[in-house]
Amino acid sequence: MTVGPETTLKPCEEAVAKMLKTGKFNASRLKAANMRRVIYADRAEIFPPAVRGVARFPILGIAAKLKTKDKLWQECAWFYVVPELARNHVLQSLVDSLFAKAPEELKFFGFSTESAVWKVFRRHGLVAVTKHSMSDVEEWAKRLGVYDRLPETAFRTDPPDPKEGERWLFVQLSRL
């Protein structure tokens, strides 16, 4: 395999195309150039692993931390693994590694409609929130620059009760 610009660009472009094809990712936010930057900045775990911050092989799984306007908060995003590896705990390993490498002062949140992702969030101390459990959710989201992406469920005044298919905000309340 020749190492050069053509090999460093292709894995991210292929991964983005596969991810967008699922219909579960926002095409305006998921770009190959963004993915390369996040991987290079060591804010993503990929399978197979990056070599010196560069994806050199097809990306079969990814989990990333995306920056927000508040440097103490990062979004857990781009959770993806190819269907062939979905039952092999690859995603769980990627997310575990992502959290293990995070500085103690960092706090996390994420959005998802997938119950499997909710399970991963919960495993790392993130909980579904509504105005009932986080009364300042709107102000918090504005401060982070994610207000326009808040799901309808975050505005509910009842206790959180996620149902399959609904989009939910999960937040690490224990670190607030």
C-alpha positions as CSV (number, residue, x, y, z in Angstrom):
1,M,0.0,0.0,0.0
2,T,1.4,3.4,-1.0
3,V,1.1,6.1,1.6
4,G,0.3,9.4,0.2
5,P,-2.6,11.9,-0.1
6,E,-4.8,9.4,-1.9
7,T,-4.6,6.9,0.9
8,T,-5.1,9.4,3.7
9,L,-8.2,10.9,2.2
10,K,-10.0,7.8,1.0
11,P,-10.8,6.0,4.3
12,C,-12.7,9.1,5.7
13,E,-14.6,9.7,2.5
14,E,-15.6,6.0,2.4
15,A,-16.7,6.0,6.0
16,V,-18.7,9.2,5.6
17,A,-20.5,7.7,2.5
18,K,-21.4,4.5,4.5
19,M,-22.5,6.5,7.5
20,L,-24.7,8.8,5.5
21,K,-26.2,5.9,3.6
22,T,-27.7,4.7,6.9
23,G,-29.8,7.8,7.1
24,K,-28.9,8.2,10.8
25,F,-26.3,11.0,10.4
26,N,-26.6,14.7,9.6
27,A,-25.1,15.3,6.2
28,S,-24.4,19.0,6.9
29,R,-22.3,18.1,10.0
30,L,-20.6,14.8,8.8
31,K,-17.9,15.6,6.3
32,A,-14.8,13.7,5.4
33,A,-12.6,16.8,6.1
34,N,-14.2,17.2,9.6
35,M,-13.6,13.5,10.3
36,R,-9.9,13.8,9.2
37,R,-9.4,16.8,11.6
38,V,-11.1,15.0,14.5
39,I,-9.1,11.9,14.0
40,Y,-5.8,13.8,13.6
41,A,-6.6,15.8,16.8
42,D,-7.1,12.5,18.7
43,R,-10.7,13.2,19.4
44,A,-11.9,10.0,17.8
45,E,-11.3,6.3,18.2
46,I,-11.4,4.4,14.9
47,F,-11.2,0.7,14.0
48,P,-8.7,-0.2,12.8
49,P,-6.7,2.3,14.8
50,A,-5.2,5.5,13.2
51,V,-1.5,5.6,12.5
52,R,0.1,8.8,13.9
53,G,-3.3,10.5,13.7
54,V,-4.2,9.4,10.2
55,A,-6.7,6.8,9.0
56,R,-4.6,4.5,6.7
57,F,-7.1,1.7,6.2
58,P,-10.9,1.5,5.6
59,I,-12.7,2.8,8.7
60,L,-14.9,0.0,10.0
61,G,-15.9,1.8,13.2
62,I,-15.7,5.2,14.8
63,A,-16.7,7.1,17.9
64,A,-15.8,10.8,18.3
65,K,-15.8,13.7,20.7
66,L,-16.8,17.0,18.9
67,K,-16.0,20.4,20.3
68,T,-18.6,22.9,21.4
69,K,-18.5,26.6,22.2
70,D,-17.8,25.7,25.8
71,K,-14.4,24.1,26.0
72,L,-15.4,21.9,29.0
73,W,-18.2,20.2,27.1
74,Q,-17.8,17.8,24.1
75,E,-20.4,16.0,22.1
76,C,-20.2,12.2,21.8
77,A,-21.0,11.6,18.2
78,W,-20.5,9.6,15.0
79,F,-21.0,6.3,16.7
80,Y,-20.8,3.8,13.9
81,V,-19.6,0.3,13.1
82,V,-20.1,-1.6,9.9
83,P,-22.9,-4.1,10.1
84,E,-20.5,-7.1,9.9
85,L,-19.0,-6.0,13.2
86,A,-22.1,-4.8,15.0
87,R,-22.3,-7.8,17.4
88,N,-18.5,-7.9,18.2
89,H,-18.4,-5.1,20.8
90,V,-16.3,-3.0,18.5
91,L,-18.4,0.2,19.2
92,Q,-18.4,-0.5,22.9
93,S,-14.6,-0.8,22.8
94,L,-14.2,2.4,20.8
95,V,-16.4,4.4,23.2
96,D,-14.8,2.9,26.3
97,S,-11.4,4.1,24.9
98,L,-12.8,7.5,24.0
99,F,-14.0,8.1,27.6
100,A,-10.9,6.5,29.2
101,K,-8.6,9.0,27.3
102,A,-10.7,12.0,28.2
103,P,-9.4,14.5,30.7
104,E,-11.2,14.4,34.1
105,E,-12.6,18.0,33.7
106,L,-14.3,17.2,30.3
107,K,-18.1,16.7,30.4
108,F,-20.1,14.9,27.7
109,F,-23.5,14.8,26.0
110,G,-24.9,13.2,22.9
111,F,-28.1,12.9,20.8
112,S,-29.5,9.7,19.5
113,T,-32.6,7.8,18.4
114,E,-30.9,4.5,18.9
115,S,-31.5,2.4,22.0
116,A,-28.1,0.7,21.5
117,V,-26.4,4.1,21.7
118,W,-28.6,5.1,24.8
119,K,-27.2,1.9,26.5
120,V,-23.6,3.1,25.7
121,F,-24.4,6.6,27.0
122,R,-25.8,5.2,30.2
123,R,-22.8,3.0,30.7
124,H,-20.7,6.1,30.8
125,G,-22.9,8.1,33.2
126,L,-25.0,10.0,30.6
127,V,-28.7,10.2,31.3
128,A,-31.7,11.3,29.2
129,V,-32.9,14.7,30.1
130,T,-36.0,16.8,29.9
131,K,-36.8,20.2,31.5
132,H,-38.0,18.1,34.4
133,S,-34.4,16.8,35.1
134,M,-32.5,19.7,33.7
135,S,-34.5,22.9,34.1
136,D,-31.9,25.0,32.4
137,V,-31.5,22.8,29.3
138,E,-32.3,25.6,26.9
139,E,-29.7,28.0,28.4
140,W,-27.2,25.2,28.6
141,A,-27.7,24.3,24.9
142,K,-27.4,27.9,23.8
143,R,-24.1,28.3,25.7
144,L,-22.8,25.2,23.9
145,G,-24.1,26.2,20.5
146,V,-26.4,23.2,20.1
147,Y,-29.8,24.8,20.9
148,D,-30.9,24.5,17.2
149,R,-30.3,20.7,17.5
150,L,-32.2,20.1,20.7
151,P,-34.8,17.3,20.2
152,E,-38.5,17.9,21.1
153,T,-38.0,15.5,24.0
154,A,-35.7,17.9,25.8
155,F,-38.5,20.4,26.1
156,R,-40.9,18.0,27.8
157,T,-41.7,18.7,31.5
158,D,-42.3,15.1,32.4
159,P,-39.5,12.9,33.8
160,P,-37.4,11.3,30.9
161,D,-38.8,8.1,29.5
162,P,-37.1,7.3,26.2
163,K,-39.1,5.3,23.7
164,E,-37.6,3.5,20.6
165,G,-37.3,5.9,17.7
166,E,-37.5,9.1,19.6
167,R,-34.5,11.5,19.5
168,W,-33.1,12.2,23.0
169,L,-30.4,14.3,24.5
170,F,-28.2,12.5,27.0
171,V,-26.0,14.5,29.4
172,Q,-23.4,13.7,32.0
173,L,-25.3,15.3,34.9
174,S,-22.9,13.9,37.5
175,R,-20.2,16.3,36.2
176,L,-22.4,19.4,36.2
